[in-house]
């Protein structure tokens, strides 16, 4: 019990702490004109169409101009110092033609170099004097193809290999030798963000490596396995608590790096832009997902625009470089009908530069789907458009005033459903609520309103604007019964008169999709106005064993047994703060409408201070 109270009440103290740079180390930049801490590198493979025949080739000339450098993947070199450019059994002339097309872009091009024999390949070639033959071959290849630099890869042992201290020692003279032969070269070292590797000084001598590498590329593409029930990707930002639902996040990666001697102004961390599906263990590109409609949210991890923007912003705040992994997987054909091609990249860029997308058409018309494509609607909405609102201005119509609002979902009669609940007196609703969604209201197909007049009257005394849900008592079929091509004048008049009489600010429509046994009648393809989307943040616990929603009151008053808590999903104050912040972070400036729904009765109504604190967390996140 103490553990969970600490989680709920105290973890949020961390929200007031910023990541300090006191423990980080900066080093001289080499070459001086390549400061990785301010650059976005685009990882380009160029041959995805050779493995996925349905995917159209991404011509490097179509890569975004905003890429500060291109990381081209990749070439192999074996222990005999022979370069193999067709390691994937492709025609070598084809691969070299792509490489030359990339270098023709007049951007820095960094080529990823793998050892043919992986980690043991480094053991075979490295000596205390480096390896003159190996470095000469790489230098000549760079000059021949106008390559700006190399990213040294496979510099970590596999699970069945031991750390070779000679590699750690001899890599230093090898890099020095390579840079002496070709002083213009940028040298990067690819390092996985595995905690055990970062802390192993027998594997990485950062104190010496800092002197010879231009920057470190930290592998953060697959920090976790895809588990759609936990997270819609493999690289979350936030640090999570230990346990069965633990996920390794970017915040923890930063902490681990701070415990090393690595130079922070030489760091570039990866942001992967590729969906993952776990049935066949594949990485389908966004173009395939959107054009073929194969998406399944129970087996796919799909990052959305909001995720990409937030990660770009996170790295900007850390003054760390960004490497966007998977330009070939981004929606470069705009199959998802977003505002522009390369939707993932441009949202990373927007977050990283703290700027809006330029040159974008604002007369966006989303792709049309039927209700049978609910999953596709949901995830296209997430991928393309949740954060497109950050680039859209909403006209000053009747919805604009809600752009900075916290709306509190209030029932007031929960004891009618569960006698274990104490009804929340409306006087206890926090002043931080800008609107109240008063849900004890419905209307049937005969246009007769059902409402608890006394409770509504007491709620109106608060002088907080009230919104009512138009819930059909017959659910979806209720709409079917009364709607015609001309709407329903009588129904509309009843709602309008009720609003005037009771000083109701607005309505929100419910039951607009069929239940499992209901048939869709006369449903046409329709386009949603995405800049008017609303988002719900629930504030309640979930008990998986009992399939119930226990109140925080029960938990904090020790009315819930420990075994029950073990199988409960309990959000903390930090969770609520983060959600308020993420939901509203862009809407302040650009007025995208956001709804934060709250079930008030599930808060600790016996402790007004704690309730006010929770509202404060949400509101503070909104206005930060």
C-alpha positions as CSV (number, residue, x, y, z in Angstrom):
1,X,0.0,0.0,0.0
2,X,2.8,2.4,0.9
3,X,4.4,1.7,-2.4
4,X,1.4,2.6,-4.4
5,X,0.6,5.7,-2.4
6,X,4.2,6.8,-3.0
7,X,3.6,6.2,-6.7
8,X,0.4,8.1,-6.9
9,X,1.4,11.1,-4.7
10,X,5.2,11.4,-4.9
11,X,6.6,10.3,-8.2
12,X,5.3,13.6,-9.7
13,X,7.9,15.5,-7.7
14,X,10.2,14.6,-10.5
15,X,8.2,16.7,-12.8
16,X,9.7,19.8,-11.2
17,X,13.2,18.6,-11.9
18,X,14.9,19.3,-15.1
19,X,17.7,17.2,-16.4
20,X,20.9,18.8,-15.1
21,X,23.9,19.2,-17.4
22,X,26.3,19.5,-14.5
23,X,27.3,15.9,-14.7
24,X,27.8,15.9,-18.5
25,X,31.1,16.4,-20.2
26,X,31.8,18.5,-23.3
27,X,34.8,18.0,-25.5
28,X,36.5,19.9,-28.4
29,X,34.6,19.4,-31.7
30,X,36.6,17.6,-34.4
31,X,36.3,18.6,-37.2
32,X,35.3,22.0,-35.9
33,X,32.5,22.4,-38.5
34,X,30.6,19.4,-37.5
35,X,28.8,20.0,-34.2
36,X,26.6,16.9,-33.9
37,X,24.7,18.3,-31.0
38,X,22.8,20.5,-33.4
39,X,22.3,18.2,-36.4
40,X,19.7,15.8,-37.7
41,X,21.3,12.8,-39.6
42,X,19.0,10.9,-42.0
43,X,19.6,7.2,-42.1
44,X,19.0,6.0,-45.7
45,X,19.2,2.4,-47.0
46,X,18.1,2.9,-50.6
47,X,17.3,-0.7,-51.4
48,X,14.1,-1.5,-49.4
49,X,12.3,-2.0,-52.7
50,X,14.7,-4.9,-53.4
51,X,13.3,-6.8,-50.4
52,X,9.7,-5.6,-50.5
53,X,8.6,-5.7,-54.2
54,X,5.4,-3.7,-53.5
55,X,7.4,-0.8,-52.2
56,X,8.5,2.0,-54.6
57,X,12.1,2.9,-54.7
58,X,13.0,6.0,-52.6
59,X,15.3,8.1,-54.9
60,X,17.9,9.9,-52.7
61,X,17.1,13.1,-54.5
62,X,13.7,13.1,-52.8
63,X,15.2,13.0,-49.3
64,X,14.2,16.1,-47.3
65,X,16.5,19.1,-47.8
66,X,16.5,19.5,-44.0
67,X,18.7,16.5,-43.5
68,X,22.0,17.9,-42.2
69,X,23.8,14.7,-43.2
70,X,23.0,11.3,-44.7
71,X,24.1,8.1,-43.1
72,X,24.2,5.5,-45.9
73,X,23.8,1.9,-44.8
74,X,26.0,0.1,-45.5
75,X,29.2,-1.5,-46.7
76,X,31.1,-4.5,-45.4
77,X,34.8,-5.0,-45.0
78,X,36.3,-8.4,-44.2
79,X,39.4,-9.4,-42.3
80,X,41.3,-9.4,-45.5
81,X,40.4,-5.7,-45.9
82,X,38.3,-6.3,-48.9
83,X,35.2,-4.0,-49.2
84,X,32.0,-5.7,-50.2
85,X,29.2,-3.3,-51.3
86,X,26.6,-5.9,-52.1
87,X,26.5,-7.7,-48.8
88,X,22.7,-8.1,-49.3
89,X,23.3,-10.0,-52.5
90,X,22.5,-7.0,-54.7
91,X,24.3,-6.0,-57.8
92,X,27.4,-4.1,-56.8
93,X,27.0,-1.6,-59.6
94,X,23.4,-0.9,-58.5
95,X,24.5,-0.3,-54.9
96,X,27.4,2.0,-55.9
97,X,25.1,3.9,-58.2
98,X,22.8,4.6,-55.2
99,X,25.8,5.6,-53.1
100,X,27.0,8.0,-55.8
101,X,23.5,9.5,-56.1
102,X,23.6,10.1,-52.3
103,X,27.0,11.8,-52.4
104,X,25.8,14.0,-55.3
105,X,23.4,15.7,-52.9
106,X,26.3,17.8,-51.7
107,X,25.6,16.9,-48.1
108,X,28.0,15.2,-45.7
109,X,27.6,11.4,-46.3
110,X,28.6,9.1,-43.6
111,X,28.8,5.4,-44.6
112,X,28.1,2.7,-42.1
113,X,30.9,0.1,-42.1
114,X,30.3,-3.4,-40.8
115,X,32.8,-6.1,-40.3
116,X,32.0,-9.2,-42.4
117,X,32.8,-11.3,-39.4
118,X,31.1,-9.0,-36.9
119,X,32.8,-8.5,-33.5
120,X,35.4,-11.2,-34.2
121,X,36.3,-9.3,-37.4
122,X,37.7,-6.5,-35.3
123,X,39.7,-8.9,-33.2
124,X,41.3,-10.3,-36.4
125,X,42.4,-6.9,-37.9
126,X,43.3,-4.7,-35.0
127,X,46.8,-4.4,-33.6
128,X,48.5,-1.9,-31.3
129,X,49.6,0.0,-34.5
130,X,46.0,-0.1,-36.0
131,X,45.9,-1.7,-39.4
132,X,47.5,0.2,-42.2
133,X,46.1,-1.9,-45.0
134,X,42.5,-1.8,-43.7
135,X,42.6,2.0,-43.1
136,X,44.2,2.7,-46.5
137,X,41.4,0.7,-48.2
138,X,38.7,2.7,-46.4
139,X,40.5,6.0,-47.1
140,X,40.8,5.3,-50.8
141,X,37.2,4.2,-51.0
142,X,36.1,7.5,-49.3
143,X,38.1,9.6,-51.8
144,X,36.8,7.6,-54.8
145,X,33.1,8.1,-53.8
146,X,33.2,11.5,-52.1
147,X,32.4,10.0,-48.7
148,X,32.6,12.4,-45.8
149,X,32.9,9.9,-43.0
150,X,32.4,6.4,-41.6
151,X,30.3,5.0,-38.9
152,X,32.1,2.0,-37.4
153,X,29.6,-0.8,-36.7
154,X,29.4,-4.2,-35.0
155,X,31.6,-2.9,-32.1
156,X,30.0,-5.1,-29.5
157,X,30.2,-8.8,-28.8
158,X,27.2,-11.1,-29.3
159,X,25.7,-13.0,-26.4
160,X,28.0,-16.0,-26.9
161,X,31.2,-13.9,-27.2
162,X,33.4,-12.4,-24.5
163,X,34.7,-8.9,-24.5
164,X,38.1,-8.6,-26.2
165,X,40.1,-6.0,-24.3
166,X,42.5,-5.8,-27.3
167,X,39.7,-4.4,-29.4
168,X,39.0,-1.7,-26.8
169,X,42.7,-0.8,-26.7
170,X,43.6,-1.1,-30.4
171,X,40.5,0.8,-31.7
172,X,42.2,4.0,-30.6
173,X,45.3,3.8,-32.9
174,X,43.1,2.4,-35.7
175,X,40.9,5.5,-35.7
176,X,44.0,7.8,-35.4
177,X,45.6,6.0,-38.3
178,X,42.4,6.4,-40.4
179,X,42.1,10.1,-39.7
180,X,45.8,10.7,-40.4
181,X,45.4,9.1,-43.8
182,X,42.2,11.0,-44.5
183,X,42.1,14.1,-42.2
184,X,38.7,15.2,-43.7
185,X,36.9,12.1,-42.4
186,X,34.2,12.2,-39.8
187,X,34.4,9.2,-37.6
188,X,31.4,7.9,-35.7
189,X,31.2,4.9,-33.4
190,X,27.8,3.1,-33.2
191,X,27.2,2.0,-29.6
192,X,24.1,0.2,-28.4
193,X,22.3,1.8,-25.4
194,X,22.5,-1.5,-23.5
195,X,23.2,-0.5,-19.8
196,X,25.6,-3.4,-19.3
197,X,27.6,-2.3,-22.3
198,X,27.7,1.4,-21.5
199,X,29.1,0.8,-18.0
200,X,31.7,-1.8,-19.1
201,X,35.1,0.0,-19.2
202,X,36.6,-3.1,-20.7
203,X,34.4,-2.6,-23.7
204,X,34.4,1.2,-24.1
205,X,37.2,3.4,-23.0
206,X,35.3,6.7,-23.4
207,X,38.1,8.8,-21.9
208,X,40.4,7.9,-24.9
209,X,37.6,7.5,-27.5
210,X,36.5,11.1,-26.8
211,X,39.8,12.3,-28.2
212,X,39.5,10.5,-31.6
213,X,35.8,10.1,-32.6
214,X,33.8,12.9,-34.1
215,X,30.6,11.7,-32.5
216,X,28.9,8.7,-31.0
217,X,25.8,7.2,-32.6
218,X,23.8,5.7,-29.7
219,X,21.6,2.8,-30.8
220,X,18.2,3.5,-29.3
221,X,16.0,2.1,-32.1
222,X,14.9,-1.1,-30.3
223,X,15.2,-0.5,-26.6
224,X,12.3,-2.9,-26.0
225,X,10.4,-5.6,-27.8
226,X,7.1,-4.5,-29.4
227,X,4.2,-4.9,-27.0
228,X,1.1,-3.0,-28.2
229,X,-0.6,-3.4,-24.8
230,X,2.2,-1.4,-23.1
231,X,3.4,1.1,-25.7
232,X,2.8,1.8,-29.4
233,X,6.5,1.6,-30.1
234,X,9.9,0.2,-29.0
235,X,11.6,3.4,-27.8
236,X,9.5,5.4,-25.2
237,X,10.8,8.6,-23.7
238,X,9.9,8.3,-20.0
239,X,11.6,6.2,-17.4
240,X,9.3,3.5,-16.0
241,X,9.2,1.8,-12.7
242,X,10.7,-1.8,-12.4
243,X,8.2,-4.6,-12.8
244,X,6.5,-6.8,-15.4
245,X,5.5,-3.7,-17.3
246,X,9.0,-2.1,-17.3
247,X,10.1,-0.4,-20.5
248,X,13.6,1.0,-21.1
249,X,13.1,4.6,-22.0
250,X,15.2,7.5,-23.4
251,X,15.3,9.3,-20.0
252,X,17.0,6.2,-18.5
253,X,19.4,6.0,-21.5
254,X,20.5,9.6,-20.7
255,X,21.0,8.7,-17.0
256,X,23.2,5.7,-18.0
257,X,25.3,7.9,-20.3
258,X,25.8,10.4,-17.6
259,X,27.3,7.7,-15.5
260,X,30.1,7.3,-18.1
261,X,32.9,9.5,-19.3
262,X,31.4,10.0,-22.7
263,X,31.3,13.5,-24.2
264,X,27.7,14.7,-24.3
265,X,28.3,17.2,-27.1
266,X,29.4,14.3,-29.2
267,X,26.2,12.3,-28.9
268,X,23.6,11.5,-31.5
269,X,20.6,9.3,-30.5
270,X,18.4,7.4,-32.8
271,X,14.7,8.0,-33.5
272,X,13.3,5.0,-35.4
273,X,10.6,5.7,-38.0
274,X,9.3,2.2,-38.8
275,X,6.2,0.3,-37.7
276,X,6.7,-3.1,-36.1
277,X,4.4,-6.1,-36.4
278,X,5.0,-9.0,-34.1
279,X,3.2,-11.9,-35.8
280,X,5.8,-12.3,-38.6
281,X,8.5,-10.1,-36.9
282,X,8.6,-7.6,-39.8
283,X,8.9,-3.8,-40.2
284,X,6.4,-2.8,-42.8
285,X,6.8,0.8,-44.1
286,X,4.1,3.4,-43.4
287,X,3.3,3.5,-47.2
288,X,2.4,-0.2,-47.1
289,X,0.3,0.2,-43.9
290,X,-1.7,3.0,-45.2
291,X,-2.2,1.9,-48.8
292,X,-3.0,-1.8,-48.1
293,X,-4.8,-1.4,-44.8
294,X,-3.2,-4.3,-43.1
295,X,-2.8,-2.7,-39.8
296,X,-3.9,-4.5,-36.6
297,X,-3.4,-2.5,-33.3
298,X,-3.2,-5.7,-31.3
299,X,-0.1,-6.9,-33.1
300,X,1.5,-3.7,-34.5
301,X,3.5,-1.0,-32.8
302,X,2.9,2.2,-34.7
303,X,4.4,5.6,-33.6
304,X,2.4,8.7,-34.3
305,X,3.2,12.3,-35.2
306,X,2.9,13.3,-31.5
307,X,5.5,10.7,-30.5
308,X,7.9,11.9,-33.2
309,X,7.5,15.5,-32.3
310,X,8.0,14.8,-28.6
311,X,11.2,12.9,-29.2
312,X,12.6,15.6,-31.4
313,X,11.8,18.1,-28.6
314,X,13.3,15.8,-26.0
315,X,16.6,15.7,-27.8
316,X,16.5,19.4,-28.4
317,X,16.1,20.0,-24.7
318,X,19.1,17.7,-24.1
319,X,21.3,19.5,-26.7
320,X,21.9,16.1,-28.4
321,X,22.1,15.2,-32.0
322,X,19.4,13.2,-33.7
323,X,19.7,10.3,-36.2
324,X,16.4,9.5,-37.9
325,X,16.5,5.8,-38.6
326,X,14.4,4.5,-41.5
327,X,13.8,7.2,-44.1
328,X,12.9,4.4,-46.4
329,X,10.1,3.4,-44.0
330,X,8.7,6.9,-43.6
331,X,5.7,7.8,-45.7
332,X,7.7,9.3,-48.5
333,X,4.8,8.8,-51.0
334,X,2.3,10.3,-48.5
335,X,0.1,7.2,-48.8
336,X,-1.3,8.1,-45.4
337,X,-2.6,11.5,-46.8
338,X,-0.8,13.6,-44.2
339,X,0.1,17.2,-44.8
340,X,3.3,16.3,-46.6
341,X,5.4,13.3,-47.4
342,X,8.0,12.2,-44.8
343,X,5.5,12.9,-42.0
344,X,7.6,11.2,-39.4
345,X,10.7,13.0,-40.2
346,X,9.1,16.4,-40.4
347,X,7.5,16.0,-37.0
348,X,10.9,15.0,-35.5
349,X,12.3,18.2,-37.2
350,X,9.5,20.4,-35.8
351,X,10.1,19.1,-32.3
352,X,13.9,19.4,-32.6
353,X,13.9,22.9,-34.0
354,X,10.9,24.1,-31.9
355,X,9.3,25.4,-35.1
356,X,6.3,24.8,-37.3
357,X,6.2,23.0,-40.6
358,X,6.7,25.5,-43.5
359,X,5.3,25.3,-47.0
360,X,2.3,23.1,-46.0
361,X,-1.1,23.4,-47.5
362,X,-3.7,24.2,-44.9
363,X,-6.6,23.0,-47.0
364,X,-5.9,19.5,-46.0
365,X,-8.5,16.9,-47.0
366,X,-8.1,13.6,-45.2
367,X,-8.7,10.2,-46.8
368,X,-12.2,8.8,-46.5
369,X,-13.0,5.6,-44.7
370,X,-16.1,3.7,-43.7
371,X,-16.9,2.8,-40.1
372,X,-15.7,-0.7,-41.0
373,X,-12.2,0.7,-41.0
374,X,-12.2,1.9,-37.4
375,X,-8.7,0.6,-36.7
376,X,-7.3,2.3,-39.7
377,X,-9.1,5.6,-39.0
378,X,-7.7,5.6,-35.4
379,X,-4.1,4.9,-36.4
380,X,-4.1,7.2,-39.4
381,X,-5.5,9.8,-37.2
382,X,-2.7,9.2,-34.7
383,X,0.1,8.9,-37.2
384,X,-0.8,11.9,-39.4
385,X,-3.0,14.2,-37.7
386,X,-3.0,14.4,-33.9
387,X,0.1,16.5,-34.1
388,X,-0.8,18.2,-37.4
389,X,-3.0,20.3,-35.2
390,X,0.3,21.9,-34.1
391,X,0.7,23.3,-37.6
392,X,-2.9,24.4,-38.0
393,X,-4.7,27.5,-36.9
394,X,-8.3,27.1,-35.9
395,X,-10.5,29.9,-36.9
396,X,-12.0,32.0,-34.2
397,X,-15.4,30.3,-34.3
398,X,-17.5,28.9,-31.5
399,X,-14.9,26.2,-30.6
400,X,-11.9,28.4,-30.3
401,X,-12.5,29.4,-26.7
402,X,-12.1,25.7,-25.6
403,X,-8.5,25.5,-26.9
404,X,-7.0,26.0,-23.4
405,X,-9.6,24.3,-21.4
406,X,-9.8,21.4,-18.9
407,X,-13.2,19.8,-19.0
408,X,-14.2,17.7,-16.0
409,X,-16.4,14.6,-16.5
410,X,-18.9,14.5,-13.6
411,X,-21.6,11.9,-12.9
412,X,-22.7,12.7,-9.4
413,X,-24.9,9.6,-9.0
414,X,-22.4,6.7,-9.1
415,X,-23.9,5.2,-6.0
416,X,-26.9,4.2,-8.2
417,X,-24.6,1.8,-10.0
418,X,-22.3,0.8,-7.1
419,X,-23.4,1.3,-3.5
420,X,-19.7,1.2,-2.4
421,X,-19.2,4.7,-3.9
422,X,-20.0,7.9,-2.1
423,X,-21.6,10.4,-4.4
424,X,-19.4,13.5,-5.0
425,X,-21.1,16.7,-4.0
426,X,-20.8,19.2,-6.9
427,X,-19.5,21.8,-4.4
428,X,-16.3,19.7,-4.2
429,X,-15.6,20.0,-7.9
430,X,-12.3,21.9,-8.1
431,X,-12.2,25.5,-9.3
432,X,-9.6,24.4,-11.8
433,X,-12.3,22.9,-14.1
434,X,-13.0,25.2,-17.0
435,X,-16.1,23.2,-18.0
436,X,-18.1,20.4,-16.5
437,X,-19.4,17.5,-18.6
438,X,-22.5,16.7,-16.6
439,X,-23.2,13.1,-17.8
440,X,-26.5,12.3,-15.9
441,X,-28.5,13.3,-18.9
442,X,-30.0,11.4,-21.9
443,X,-32.7,11.8,-24.5
444,X,-34.8,9.1,-26.2
445,X,-36.0,8.7,-29.8
446,X,-39.3,10.4,-28.8
447,X,-37.2,13.5,-27.9
448,X,-38.0,13.2,-24.2
449,X,-35.1,14.4,-21.9
450,X,-34.2,12.5,-18.8
451,X,-32.1,14.4,-16.2
452,X,-31.7,14.7,-12.5
453,X,-33.0,18.3,-12.2
454,X,-32.0,18.7,-8.5
455,X,-28.4,17.6,-9.2
456,X,-28.1,19.7,-12.3
457,X,-29.4,22.8,-10.4
458,X,-26.8,22.3,-7.7
459,X,-24.1,22.0,-10.3
460,X,-25.3,25.1,-12.1
461,X,-24.7,27.1,-8.8
462,X,-21.0,26.7,-9.3
463,X,-21.1,29.1,-12.2
464,X,-18.9,26.8,-14.3
465,X,-20.1,26.4,-17.9
466,X,-21.8,23.0,-18.3
467,X,-21.8,20.7,-21.3
468,X,-24.3,17.9,-21.7
469,X,-23.9,14.5,-23.4
470,X,-26.6,13.8,-26.0
471,X,-26.9,10.1,-25.2
472,X,-29.6,8.2,-26.9
473,X,-31.4,5.8,-24.6
474,X,-31.7,3.4,-27.5
475,X,-27.9,3.8,-28.2
476,X,-27.0,3.7,-31.9
477,X,-30.4,2.6,-33.1
478,X,-31.9,5.7,-31.4
479,X,-30.1,7.8,-34.0
480,X,-31.2,5.5,-36.8
481,X,-34.9,5.9,-35.7
482,X,-35.0,9.7,-35.7
483,X,-32.5,11.0,-38.2
484,X,-33.5,12.0,-41.7
485,X,-31.9,13.9,-44.5
486,X,-33.2,17.0,-43.0
487,X,-32.0,16.1,-39.5
488,X,-34.8,16.2,-36.9
489,X,-36.3,19.6,-36.2
490,X,-38.3,18.6,-33.1
491,X,-35.3,16.9,-31.5
492,X,-33.1,19.8,-32.2
493,X,-35.6,22.3,-30.8
494,X,-36.0,20.3,-27.6
495,X,-32.3,20.4,-27.0
496,X,-32.0,24.0,-27.9
497,X,-34.9,25.0,-25.6
498,X,-33.4,23.0,-22.7
499,X,-30.0,24.7,-23.2
500,X,-31.6,28.2,-23.1
501,X,-33.8,27.4,-20.1
502,X,-30.9,25.9,-18.1
503,X,-28.0,28.0,-19.3
504,X,-26.2,25.0,-20.8
505,X,-23.1,25.9,-22.8
506,X,-23.1,23.0,-25.2
507,X,-23.6,19.4,-26.1
508,X,-21.4,16.4,-27.0
509,X,-22.9,13.6,-29.1
510,X,-22.6,10.0,-28.0
511,X,-23.6,6.6,-29.4
512,X,-22.7,7.5,-33.0
513,X,-21.2,4.1,-33.8
514,X,-23.0,0.7,-33.7
515,X,-22.7,-1.9,-31.0
516,X,-21.5,-5.4,-31.7
517,X,-25.0,-6.6,-32.7
518,X,-26.2,-3.4,-34.5
519,X,-26.2,-2.9,-38.2
520,X,-24.8,0.1,-39.9
521,X,-27.6,1.8,-41.9
522,X,-27.0,4.5,-44.5
523,X,-23.5,5.1,-43.3
524,X,-21.6,7.1,-45.9
525,X,-17.9,7.7,-46.1
526,X,-17.1,10.7,-44.1
527,X,-14.1,13.0,-43.4
528,X,-13.3,14.1,-39.9
529,X,-12.2,17.6,-39.1
530,X,-9.0,16.7,-37.4
531,X,-8.2,20.1,-36.0
532,X,-11.3,19.8,-33.8
533,X,-10.4,16.5,-32.2
534,X,-10.8,16.0,-28.5
535,X,-8.8,13.7,-26.2
536,X,-9.8,12.0,-23.0
537,X,-7.6,11.5,-20.0
538,X,-9.3,9.1,-17.6
539,X,-8.6,9.4,-13.9
540,X,-9.4,6.1,-12.3
541,X,-7.9,2.8,-11.4
542,X,-8.6,-0.5,-13.2
543,X,-8.7,-3.9,-11.4
544,X,-8.1,-6.6,-14.0
545,X,-9.2,-9.5,-11.8
546,X,-12.5,-8.1,-10.9
547,X,-13.0,-6.1,-14.1
548,X,-13.9,-3.1,-12.0
549,X,-12.8,0.5,-11.5
550,X,-12.0,1.0,-7.8
551,X,-11.8,4.6,-6.5
552,X,-8.6,6.1,-5.3
553,X,-10.6,6.6,-2.1
554,X,-10.7,2.9,-1.5
555,X,-7.0,2.4,-2.2
556,X,-5.8,5.3,0.0
557,X,-8.1,4.4,2.9
558,X,-6.8,0.9,2.7
559,X,-10.2,-0.5,1.7
560,X,-8.6,-2.4,-1.2
561,X,-6.7,-5.5,-0.4
562,X,-3.0,-5.9,-1.4
563,X,-3.8,-8.8,-3.8
564,X,-6.3,-6.7,-5.6
565,X,-3.9,-3.8,-6.0
566,X,-1.3,-6.1,-7.4
567,X,-3.5,-6.7,-10.5
568,X,-4.7,-3.1,-10.8
569,X,-3.6,-0.4,-13.3
570,X,-2.9,2.7,-11.2
571,X,-1.8,6.0,-12.8
572,X,0.5,8.3,-10.8
573,X,0.5,12.0,-10.5
574,X,3.5,12.0,-12.9
575,X,1.3,10.2,-15.5
576,X,-1.5,12.7,-15.1
577,X,0.9,15.6,-15.4
578,X,2.6,14.2,-18.5
579,X,-0.7,13.6,-20.2
580,X,-1.9,17.1,-19.5
581,X,1.3,18.4,-20.8
582,X,1.4,16.3,-23.9
583,X,-2.2,16.8,-24.8
584,X,-2.1,20.6,-24.6
585,X,1.5,21.4,-25.4
586,X,0.8,22.7,-28.9
587,X,-2.7,23.9,-28.5
588,X,-1.8,27.0,-26.5
589,X,-0.4,28.7,-29.6
590,X,-2.4,27.0,-32.3
591,X,-5.7,26.5,-30.7
592,X,-6.4,22.8,-31.3
593,X,-9.3,21.8,-29.2
594,X,-8.5,19.3,-26.4
595,X,-10.8,17.6,-24.0
596,X,-9.4,16.3,-20.7
597,X,-12.2,14.1,-19.3
598,X,-12.1,13.2,-15.6
599,X,-14.3,10.9,-13.6
600,X,-14.5,13.0,-10.5
601,X,-15.9,10.4,-8.1
602,X,-12.8,8.2,-8.5
603,X,-10.6,10.8,-6.9
604,X,-10.1,10.9,-3.2
605,X,-13.2,13.0,-2.4
606,X,-12.4,12.8,1.4
607,X,-9.2,14.6,0.7
608,X,-10.0,17.9,-1.1
609,X,-6.3,18.9,-1.1
610,X,-5.3,15.8,-3.0
611,X,-8.1,16.3,-5.5
612,X,-7.1,19.9,-6.1
613,X,-3.5,18.7,-6.4
614,X,-4.5,16.3,-9.2
615,X,-6.4,19.0,-11.0
616,X,-3.4,21.3,-10.5
617,X,-1.1,18.7,-12.1
618,X,-3.3,18.5,-15.2
619,X,-3.7,22.3,-15.4
620,X,-0.1,23.0,-14.9
621,X,0.8,20.5,-17.6
622,X,-1.6,22.3,-19.9
623,X,-0.1,25.8,-19.4
624,X,3.6,24.9,-19.0
